[in-house]
Amino acid sequence: MKLQVLFGVALLAGCASKPPPTQNMANSIVAVHGAEQSGAANVPEAKLYLQTAKEEVATAQKMIKHGKNDRADLMSRRAYSDAELSISLTQEHQARLRAEQAAQFARSQKSSVATTTTTTTEPSGQGVPTP
């Protein structure tokens, strides 16, 4: 009899759902906030992943309310990944803009140097432009 009770308790414990994925949910929410702060909403490629991550967080929260903690855990991890991808795409976009600005500045400096002439002084005291 004692063995049957222990077996029944072990069986029930094995069927119990996993606890709510609170740490993964927190990580996902922080990652979504980070994506928003990075300006992902202003970068078309990143905006899509940011929106997807927001939807996945909301879905995971609903799953937790319905006791589907295993699925909520997976969804929260997915939300985290999409938010991180959104951040990476935003950073890439910003780096490309800075590189384009630097290249444009370098081109303008190069053309500015090419058109500038220096002046040397002749023995007569007159300035003569030198190419």
C-alpha positions as CSV (number, residue, x, y, z in Angstrom):
1,M,0.0,0.0,0.0
2,K,2.8,2.4,0.9
3,L,4.5,1.7,-2.4
4,Q,1.3,2.5,-4.3
5,V,0.9,5.8,-2.5
6,L,4.5,6.8,-3.3
7,F,4.1,5.7,-6.9
8,G,0.9,7.8,-7.1
9,V,2.6,10.9,-5.7
10,A,5.5,10.5,-8.0
11,L,3.2,10.1,-11.0
12,L,1.3,13.3,-10.1
13,A,4.5,15.2,-9.6
14,G,5.7,14.1,-13.0
15,C,2.5,15.3,-14.6
16,A,2.6,18.7,-13.0
17,S,3.4,21.6,-15.3
18,K,6.6,23.5,-15.1
19,P,6.6,26.7,-13.1
20,P,5.9,30.0,-14.9
21,P,8.9,31.1,-16.9
22,T,9.3,34.3,-14.9
23,Q,13.0,34.8,-15.6
24,N,12.6,34.3,-19.3
25,M,9.6,36.6,-19.4
26,A,11.6,39.3,-17.6
27,N,14.5,38.9,-20.0
28,S,12.1,39.1,-22.9
29,I,10.4,42.3,-21.6
30,V,13.8,43.9,-21.0
31,A,15.0,43.0,-24.5
32,V,11.8,44.5,-26.0
33,H,12.4,47.7,-24.0
34,G,16.0,47.7,-25.2
35,A,14.9,47.4,-28.8
36,E,12.5,50.3,-28.4
37,Q,15.2,52.4,-26.8
38,S,17.7,51.6,-29.5
39,G,15.3,53.1,-32.1
40,A,14.2,49.9,-33.7
41,A,10.8,51.3,-34.5
42,N,12.6,53.7,-37.0
43,V,14.4,51.0,-38.9
44,P,12.1,49.0,-41.2
45,E,14.0,45.7,-40.9
46,A,14.2,46.0,-37.1
47,K,10.6,47.2,-36.7
48,L,9.1,43.9,-37.9
49,Y,11.1,41.9,-35.3
50,L,10.3,44.4,-32.6
51,Q,6.6,44.1,-33.3
52,T,6.8,40.3,-33.4
53,A,8.6,40.2,-30.1
54,K,5.9,42.4,-28.5
55,E,3.3,40.0,-29.8
56,E,5.2,37.0,-28.5
57,V,5.5,38.5,-25.1
58,A,1.8,39.1,-25.0
59,T,1.1,35.5,-26.2
60,A,3.4,34.1,-23.6
61,Q,1.7,36.1,-20.8
62,K,-1.7,34.6,-22.0
63,M,-0.2,31.1,-22.0
64,I,1.0,31.6,-18.4
65,K,-2.5,32.7,-17.3
66,H,-3.9,29.5,-18.9
67,G,-1.3,27.3,-17.2
68,K,0.6,26.5,-20.4
69,N,4.0,27.2,-18.8
70,D,6.0,24.9,-21.1
71,R,4.7,26.7,-24.2
72,A,5.0,30.1,-22.5
73,D,8.6,29.4,-21.8
74,L,9.3,28.6,-25.5
75,M,7.4,31.7,-26.6
76,S,9.2,34.0,-24.1
77,R,12.6,32.7,-25.4
78,R,11.4,33.3,-29.0
79,A,10.4,36.9,-28.0
80,Y,13.8,37.4,-26.5
81,S,15.5,36.3,-29.6
82,D,13.4,38.4,-31.9
83,A,14.0,41.5,-29.7
84,E,17.7,40.9,-29.7
85,L,17.7,40.5,-33.5
86,S,15.8,43.8,-33.7
87,I,18.5,45.5,-31.6
88,S,21.2,44.0,-33.8
89,L,19.5,45.2,-37.0
90,T,19.2,48.6,-35.6
91,Q,22.8,48.8,-34.6
92,E,23.8,47.6,-38.0
93,H,21.7,50.2,-39.7
94,Q,23.2,53.0,-37.5
95,A,26.7,51.7,-38.2
96,R,26.0,51.9,-41.9
97,L,24.7,55.4,-41.6
98,R,27.8,56.5,-39.7
99,A,30.1,54.8,-42.3
100,E,28.2,56.5,-45.2
101,Q,28.6,59.9,-43.4
102,A,32.3,59.3,-42.8
103,A,32.8,58.3,-46.5
104,Q,30.9,61.4,-47.6
105,F,33.0,63.6,-45.3
106,A,36.2,62.0,-46.6
107,R,35.2,62.7,-50.2
108,S,34.3,66.3,-49.4
109,Q,37.7,66.8,-47.7
110,K,39.5,65.2,-50.6
111,S,37.8,67.4,-53.2
112,S,38.4,70.4,-51.0
113,V,42.1,69.7,-50.8
114,A,42.3,69.2,-54.6
115,T,40.7,72.6,-55.3
116,T,42.7,74.5,-52.7
117,T,45.8,76.3,-54.0
118,T,48.8,77.3,-52.0
119,T,50.5,80.6,-52.4
120,T,54.3,81.0,-52.4
121,T,56.2,84.3,-52.3
122,E,58.4,85.2,-55.2
123,P,61.6,87.1,-54.5
124,S,59.8,90.2,-55.8
125,G,57.4,89.9,-52.8
126,Q,54.5,89.1,-54.9
127,G,52.3,86.0,-54.1
128,V,52.1,83.5,-56.9
129,P,49.5,80.7,-56.8
130,T,50.9,77.2,-57.0
131,P,48.8,74.3,-58.1
